[in-house]
Amino acid sequence: IQYRLVGGGPLFGRVRAHIIARELDNVSCVGWQHGEKLKDVIADARLVVVPSVWYENYPQSVLEAKALGKVVVASDIGGVPELLPPECLVPPGDPDALSAKIREWYQAPSSARARTGEKFRQEVERENNLTRYTKELLTVYALVTQTHS
């Protein structure tokens, strides 16, 4: 499996050095990406892996991948389980479970990945569109202003 690591941060240099030292020719670091370049990287991927060990509330990386119709394998931590079904989740910090889940989805028939990806894309479109967001935000504002009037 070819892996492309997207992102940066304080451990980026150590990760890159680890890859070079061990001659991991199936792993490349593309660094931090945004906009169209990030969309291109995601669109070109068979699946997206978010192995976070941090309690993220509503991770943008999961939403971006789902919006592009990609299967997402991620850690079962924080708000991630609210965004993904159990068959896409692994215990945080468990490399064996992560590896097995990546292989499972990587080797799954393309039709299964396409069905799941399309379900994810529709879900993001339905749940995260500007119209819905604006309506819900205005509802909150109305409740707050009524409460404090």
Disulfide bonds with the S-S distance in Angstrom:
none
